[in-house]
Every structure is written in C-alpha cells, then in structure tokens.
Amino acid sequence: MLIAVPKEIHPGEKRVALIPASVDRLLKNGAQVTIEAGLGSSIGIPDDDYRKVGAAIENNRGALFQNADLILRLRKPPIEEIPLIKKGSIHISFLDPFGERFLIESFVTHQVSAISMEMIPRTTRAQKMDALSSQANLAGYVSVILAAERLPKIFPMLITPAGTLTPARVFIIGVGVAGLQAIATARRLGARVEAFDTRPAVEEQVLSLGAKFVKIDLGETGQTQQGYAKALTAEQLEKQRLGMAKVCAQSDVVITTAQLFGRKAPLLLTQSMLAQMRPGTIVIDMAVESGGNVEGSKLNEEIELNGVRVIGLGNLPGRVAVHASQMYSSNLHNFIEEYWDKDARAFRLKLDDEIIKGCLLTHQGQIVNEQIKNLKS
Ligand code: NAD
C-alpha cells in the first residue's frame, strides 16, 4: 500500500502532517511511503531525514496524488486537487466537514474515501488519534504565552526591595482541552486564575489545577453524548455575560476558548463588556476561526478597543509547529496502525468500527457518515 504525503500549501502553515519517526513506523509495518519534496522544510526537517528512514521523495505533486492508495495531510485539500486523486483511494486530514459541503461532494464524485480528523470520536480508545485534542492542547499553551508577552505586567507575584508586585489575574472562559492547558500554563507562570464553563463537570478539574471556578447559575445546560457543550438559550447567554462581566473587568487577561461542535461559537464578550475592562487588558479570542467569542474580534488581527487589546490570531498551534507536527504525526500513525492489516500490508477501513463510523465521511461514491448525511437534507 502506497502512502503519500503532500506538502501543506495553506499560506503561513508551518505544521507538517508526517515526521520521519512516523514514516519509520509505517515502513516497519510494511507500508511504502512517498513524500512530496520539501515536506518538512517549514520545521527544519530536510528531505534527507525522510530518505534515511526509507521514504521515497516525489517532486511532482500530481504524480503523488495519482499513485497513492492513502493520502495523509493536515489541512483540508483545495477542491481542485480532488480530481487528481486516484479513484478508490483514502484521504485523511482535517476537513471542516460542517462548512465544506462542496468539498465533501467532490470526494463523493471522485470516489475517494474521506476521513475527517475532526470527527474522530472523543472516546478513551481514540485518544491517541485525537488531533483536535493534541492541537487544542498546544493552542491553550500558546494563548497564555502570547498574552504574557503582550501584557505590560508580569504574571507572578514578586516581593522585592523595590516593592511587591501582585500576580496577574487571568480569566479562562471555556474549559475544554485548550482551556485546561491555558489554566495550567497560566498557573505555572504564577498568575491568579479563574475559569468558567457551562459544563458543571469541569469545576473539579479547574480546582485541581489550582484555579477558581466562577459560579454562574444558568439552570440546565447539559452536554451532548460526545461530551460537547450544548448551545445555550438567548436568556442563558445573557445571564452568563452578566455573571462574567465583573470578573472580566477585574482581569488582566481574558482568554475565551468556548466552542460548540459543528456550530458557530457563542458570543460571550460584548462591546459593552469590553468597555468596562481596564485599559491594557489582553483579550485572546481562541474561537475566532469558528465565529468568535468576542464582539469585534478579527481573524489574524490584533485590535484595540478603548485600550483593551483583542487578539484574534488564528492557527495558534502553528506557532509551535515542531511539537504540533510531532503530535499530529503521532495521531496519524496511531490511527493507521489501529486499522493496519499486517498480512496484507494494508490499511483496512473497518466499516462497522465505532471510530471509523464517526470519522469516515465518504466511501464508494456516497456520504456514509450519519451526521454529515443529515446535514445535507
Ligand atoms: P470545544 O473546543 O468544543 O469547546 C471548548 C469548551 O467551551 C468546552 O469545554 C465547552 O463546554 C465550552 N463552552 C461552550 N459554550 C460555552 C459557553 N457559553 N461558556 C463557556 N464555555 C463554553 O471542547 P473540546 O476541548 O474539544 O472538548 C470537548 C469535550 O470533549 C470535553 O468534554 C472534553 O473533556 C471532551 N474530550 C474527551 C476526550 C476523551 O475522552 N478521549 C478527549 C478530548 C476531549
């Protein structure tokens, strides 16, 4: 089975889908691996490092698509590349399946089996393949480092002959994978951290990281079977904003990470809440790529509103591209190994497997994923 890895072509993307250590593992399982020349250059891995472990290097991107049985990449492909892919082959990457209807249809038309990394279920068995988590974890870390650099204060308390400095106050809104890492990172830097999430179950995790859980009574909030937050009603959201406004006004840094799987992110910080915050406060909108938690935040921009700096930088894990690539690459090789048939030396799509059922979107010219199928109708 020939596994091919094209270079990422999204502007500014430095992450790499597969690093040589993963190539080595796949080759040891009996796969053949071909990478596009220059695959690892954005993180300082020369082609020779791939060659040394046994990968073939291909200069012609079109030939790579034509010959591959399994294509691995990080970002969704541009739609014009789908017709280049061999019929009957498998394509694995992030796909933005709720926003990319035409792309999914193109996989159907060209009879490519598309696996979406976003749709891998958040179960214990799938943890090692969970790229949403691996990347969100790093994004949480980066958000705090970014905030610490932009804040005109230090994070820890400092008692010196020149006076005592109080610790920075950091408020994390949304305590999923990114939020937990943001809390842990801010705590390690010495900040005083508060956090809020609509899922009451996370309170214990917040406390165990040495942060305070902000209590706001929103009534029944609930979560989906997958553990994702449910959307709040308009009244609940208003209550939440009122409950958070005071904490925001007292904070030096507010990091919002709240997302709703497959839907637009909830608006949590309004202009009037921003107006109540102190000049110099840093706000990081980590949900900016899925609609934004902060009113007025702009993707890939840092704007100032009444002295409050609202940062909407996208692709935060891309800022630590070496580790982000290492983790994504592990997620991929773990996924492939899970379904690898050693005798046949091939990746097998087990159609009745829970993880495959969750993440396989198209197969043999049809949409096979229930969630995505239902979206269409
Ligand atoms: P996410 O990125 O979808 O959302 C981030 C956080 O925002 C979530 O904690 C969510 O509850 C919260 N949120 C949504 N609306 C909010 C609002 N109005 N105000 C405040 N917070 C709000 O979440 P994620 O990091 O992808 O995690 C999703 C779930 O999956 C979590 O329950 C997580 O623990 C779980 N998970 C499980 C596993 C596993 O068991 N293998 C792995 C990873 C994540």
Boltz pocket constraint, residues with backbone or C-beta under 6 A from the ligand:
constraints:
  - pocket:
      binder: B
      contacts: [[A, 121], [A, 122], [A, 123], [A, 124], [A, 126], [A, 127], [A, 130], [A, 132], [A, 133], [A, 136], [A, 173], [A, 174], [A, 175], [A, 176], [A, 177], [A, 178], [A, 179], [A, 196], [A, 197], [A, 198], [A, 199], [A, 226], [A, 227], [A, 228], [A, 229], [A, 230], [A, 232], [A, 240], [A, 257], [A, 258], [A, 259], [A, 260], [A, 261], [A, 266], [A, 268]]
      max_distance: 6.0
